[in-house]
Amino acid sequence: MTRRPERRAAGEPRPVSGSAAARSALARRPVKRIGLYPGTFDPITNGHLDIIGRAVKLVDKLVIGVAINRDKGPLFTLEERTEMVMAEARKLANGVEIEARPFDNLLMHFAEECGAQMIIRGLRAVSDFEYEFQMVAMNQQMNDQIETVFLMADPHHQAVSSRLVKEIARLGGNADLFVPAAVHSRLLAKFGGKKGK
């Protein structure tokens, strides 16, 4: 016996097949916003943490890329830097997924591996912008689907850099003004326990 098709009232929408309904639901599902914040973090400073704390407001997941950067001759090992970054960044997560990952390849390739839609950069001064402007222009040529988002440094942190923090700690200054307490303890251990006066 042939089944007669169900009659629909005028204006009633046609039923959607299971596979079509699934595709429609998938299309409506919000895209997970993934941001990448790259750096050497040798060591992570209060300036870095300021950017991380603001970046988590923009994304659903933040990947902090810890550059291996052997050319810079980092004070801390890659493992130490990644561990410090994760320990401090997780305090700022505010419900956002945070991951610290080492990388030694091209930044845009790493961003693609992470599935990032945006690269987050902190700006401290005009000199930072000139360098970053060049980088953005090159990165756009490689992948114009990944945007770069600049966050201006808080005025309290505009002069802070990892290089200066290491120099202050090496000479026995008060580096604890610029880094978290746990990071400062590690700096003291690296430089023989000198404390600022």
Secondary structure as GFF3:
##gff-version 3
##sequence-region A 1 197
A	DSSP	alpha_helix	18	28	.	.	.	ID=ss1
A	DSSP	beta_strand	34	39	.	.	.	ID=ss2
A	DSSP	alpha_helix	46	55	.	.	.	ID=ss3
A	DSSP	beta_strand	61	67	.	.	.	ID=ss4
A	DSSP	three_ten_helix	70	72	.	.	.	ID=ss5
A	DSSP	alpha_helix	78	89	.	.	.	ID=ss6
A	DSSP	three_ten_helix	90	92	.	.	.	ID=ss7
A	DSSP	beta_strand	97	103	.	.	.	ID=ss8
A	DSSP	alpha_helix	107	114	.	.	.	ID=ss9
A	DSSP	beta_strand	118	123	.	.	.	ID=ss10
A	DSSP	alpha_helix	126	142	.	.	.	ID=ss11
A	DSSP	beta_strand	147	152	.	.	.	ID=ss12
A	DSSP	three_ten_helix	155	157	.	.	.	ID=ss13
A	DSSP	alpha_helix	162	170	.	.	.	ID=ss14
A	DSSP	three_ten_helix	175	177	.	.	.	ID=ss15
A	DSSP	alpha_helix	181	190	.	.	.	ID=ss16
###
